[in-house]
Amino acid sequence: MAQQVRGVIARAKGEPVRIETITVPDPGPGEAVVRIQACGVCHTDLHYREGGINDDFPFLLGHEAAGVVESVGDGVTEVAPGDFVILNWRAVCGQCRACLRGRPQYCFDTHNARQKMTLADGTELSPALGIGAFAEKTLVAAGQCTKVAPDASPAAAGLLGCGVMAGIGAAINTGNVGRGDSVAVIGCGGVGNAAVVGARLAGAARIIAVDIDDKKLETAKSLGATHTVNSRSADPVEAVRELTGGNGADVVIEAVGRPETYEQAFYARDLAGTVVLVGVPTPDMKIELPLLDVFGRGGALKSSWYGDCLPSRDFPMLIDLYRQGRLDLDAFVTETIALEDVEKAFERMHHGDVLRSVVVF
């Protein structure tokens, strides 16, 4: 029987979000209903509200979440009612050319629930990233649920569903940071600081955090950065080179998504080094680099999709590290808030004084 719950809805571009009653249908084949316990407030949700993703309003926002499976549809074997899960927005298909080549982290045909959640009047909702977790319950494809140890804090675990995984994965999976490497991270918000953590986990010897905000740089240092550079007062390229024997870093992770910071990343890497773009640019942004420099500096220029993660592999492993005290996910939870406070959390994002506000149910 369909259920009615509260959810955060963005009705139109730029309008403040509001709490409305939504209808969650019973799960169909391959689907699951999840009772949400916690959901992080991510910049992507704000982009949806601002019309920066698409114009399929109204949106049911929220996607960085953890909760408990309440019910499943026919044919579901991945999870069962009662399982504690982290939700992911890239449920792999297993059949596309990437999956068949043994690279499911690049799946080109990820899927979501087929049924639609609706407003009380029957208006169909577009769930953010196919999840829609600023709600007491949500409907997802079963493949979007990754079972993890149930004793993990939902507020911390849910962050692996997007931002923290994107940053850690940019360092470990995309950048292939190795023991003894030097790493620079440009942009120390939630994703950038997660990249700092990922570089530390991978055994990097030197981790250089670059930002224009001293408060963010202090946070980066507390999470494992060995050096910090305020790029308002110092040339970041020269500073990174000076801190790496004049050579540049082995891996530079750009977590801003702007042409000027990407150019800094390009020139702050060592010869044959790697640049990883994990910051998300807007459609109008362009980059111009001398082709001779692209050729002459060698190495690799990569973009990182969701940290190139495979949720079934990476989420349980990272939760195990968290439970062992080797990965401080709690450090990313700046505050816990109620569902009604999501709009205020969006406002706090603009001030840059939070890593994550997390809605707790």
CORNORBEL-V955267 format. One record per pair of residues at least 4 apart in sequence whose ideal C-beta (glycine too) atoms are under 6 Angstrom apart, sorted by sequence separation. I is the first residue (numbers start at 0). J is the second residue. D is the distance in whole Angstrom. If there is no record, write none. Layout:
I|J|D  I|J|D
//
This chain:
10|14|6  26|30|4  50|54|6  71|75|4  78|82|5  117|121|5  118|122|4  126|130|5  127|131|6  139|143|4  153|157|6  159|163|5  164|168|6  167|171|6  168|172|4  169|173|5  170|174|5  176|180|5  187|191|4  220|224|5  243|247|6  263|267|6  268|272|3  280|284|4  288|292|6  291|295|6  292|296|6  303|307|6  309|313|6  310|314|5  313|317|6  336|340|4  340|344|6  26|31|5  46|51|4  47|52|5  93|98|5  97|102|5  98|103|5  117|122|6  126|131|3  132|137|5  151|156|4  158|163|4  159|164|5  186|191|4  187|192|5  198|203|4  210|215|5  219|224|4  228|233|6  230|235|4  233|238|5  240|245|5  243|248|6  255|260|4  288|293|6  308|313|4  320|325|4  321|326|5  26|32|5  46|52|5  117|123|5  131|137|5  170|176|5  176|182|6  210|216|5  268|274|6  320|326|4  347|353|5  9|16|5  91|98|6  184|191|5  220|227|6  228|235|5  240|247|5  253|260|6  321|328|5  97|105|4  98|106|5  115|123|4  116|124|5  198|206|5  208|216|6  253|261|5  336|344|6  7|16|5  8|17|6  97|106|5  130|139|6  239|248|6  265|274|6  68|78|5  70|80|6  97|107|5  184|194|5  228|238|4  264|274|5  8|19|5  47|58|5  95|106|6  184|195|5  195|206|6  208|219|4  216|227|4  253|264|4  68|80|5  91|103|4  95|107|5  344|356|4  5|18|5  95|108|4  195|208|6  251|264|4  68|82|5  92|106|6  6|21|4  91|106|4  44|60|5  67|83|6  68|84|6  92|108|4  182|198|4  208|224|4  226|242|5  251|267|5  3|20|5  206|223|6  251|268|5  111|129|3  206|224|5  3|22|6  4|23|6  90|109|5  206|225|5  207|226|5  208|227|5  209|228|5  211|230|6  65|85|5  89|109|5  90|110|5  205|225|5  211|231|5  247|267|6  248|268|6  249|269|6  333|353|4  336|356|5  338|358|6  1|22|5  2|23|5  182|203|5  187|208|5  209|230|5  247|268|5  333|354|5  41|63|5  64|86|5  116|138|6  176|198|5  247|269|4  256|278|3  333|355|6  334|356|5  335|357|5  336|358|6  1|24|5  38|61|5  180|203|5  187|210|4  246|269|5  249|272|5  250|273|5  251|274|5  252|275|5  253|276|5  254|277|5  255|278|4  256|279|5  331|354|5  332|355|6  39|63|4  166|190|4  170|194|5  178|202|4  181|205|4  182|206|5  183|207|4  184|208|5  185|209|5  195|219|5  199|223|4  254|278|5  256|280|4  331|355|5  335|359|5  38|63|6  165|190|5  169|194|5  176|201|4  179|204|5  253|278|6  261|286|6  273|298|6  332|357|5  38|64|4  62|88|6  112|138|5  167|193|5  171|197|5  192|218|6  196|222|5  209|235|5  258|284|6  270|296|6  271|297|4  272|298|5  273|299|5  274|300|5  275|301|5  276|302|5  277|303|4  112|139|5  162|189|4  166|193|3  170|197|3  176|203|5  192|219|5  195|222|5  196|223|6  236|263|6  270|297|6  271|298|5  37|65|6  112|140|5  162|190|5  166|194|4  170|198|5  187|215|4  195|223|5  235|263|5  239|267|4  258|286|5  275|303|5  35|64|5  36|65|6  111|140|5  195|224|5  36|66|5  110|140|5  163|193|4  167|197|4  171|201|5  192|222|5  236|266|5  35|66|4  236|267|5  34|66|5  187|219|5  207|239|6  33|66|5  34|67|5  33|68|6  34|69|5  207|242|6  13|49|6  31|68|5  32|69|5  12|50|4  32|70|5  9|48|4  31|71|5  88|128|4  88|129|6  30|72|4  88|130|6  26|70|6  28|72|5  86|130|5  11|56|6  26|71|6  27|72|5  28|73|4  29|74|6  26|72|4  28|74|5  10|57|5  8|57|5  9|58|4  90|140|5  9|60|6  90|142|3  6|59|5  7|60|5  90|143|4  87|143|5  183|239|5  86|143|5  87|145|6  194|252|5  84|144|4  85|145|5  194|254|6  84|145|6  84|146|5  85|147|6  181|243|5  191|254|4  77|141|5  82|146|5  190|254|5  59|124|4  62|127|5  183|248|4  62|128|4  75|141|4  78|144|5  83|149|4  182|248|6  57|124|6  58|125|5  59|126|5  60|127|5  181|248|5  62|130|4  64|132|4  78|146|6  181|249|5  182|250|5  183|251|5  184|252|5  185|253|5  186|254|4  58|127|6  180|249|4  186|255|4  55|125|4  62|132|6  61|132|4  85|156|6  59|131|4  61|133|3  60|133|5  87|160|6  85|159|5  86|160|5  176|250|5  85|160|5  185|260|5  174|250|4  185|264|6  47|127|5  30|112|5  44|127|6  169|252|5  183|267|6  27|114|5  190|277|6  65|153|4  24|114|5  65|156|4  65|157|4  186|278|6  23|116|5  64|157|5  38|132|4  63|157|6  21|116|5  22|117|5  38|133|6  63|158|6  64|160|6  35|132|5  63|160|4  63|161|4  20|119|5  174|273|6  174|275|5  34|136|5  173|275|5  32|136|6  33|137|6  32|138|6  169|275|5  31|139|6  169|277|4  31|141|5  29|141|6  165|277|6  23|136|5  31|144|6  23|138|5  37|153|4  36|153|4  37|154|4  39|157|6  38|157|6  39|158|5  37|157|5  41|161|5  41|162|6  7|133|4  6|133|6  6|134|3  173|301|5  4|134|6  5|135|6  173|303|4  4|135|4  4|136|5  169|303|4  172|306|6  173|307|5  172|307|4  169|306|5  168|306|2  168|307|5  212|351|6  165|305|6  168|308|5  165|306|5  164|306|5  164|308|5  159|314|5  159|317|6  145|310|4  189|354|5  145|311|6  189|355|6  147|314|6  151|318|5  147|315|5  163|331|6  145|314|4  148|318|5  147|318|4  155|328|4  158|331|5  155|329|5  155|332|6  154|332|5  154|335|6  104|307|5  154|357|5  104|309|5  154|359|6  103|309|6  89|305|6  87|310|4  85|314|5  45|345|5  40|344|4  39|355|5  40|356|4  39|357|5  37|357|5  38|358|5  37|359|5  36|360|6  16|341|6  35|360|6  16|342|5  15|342|5  7|341|5
//
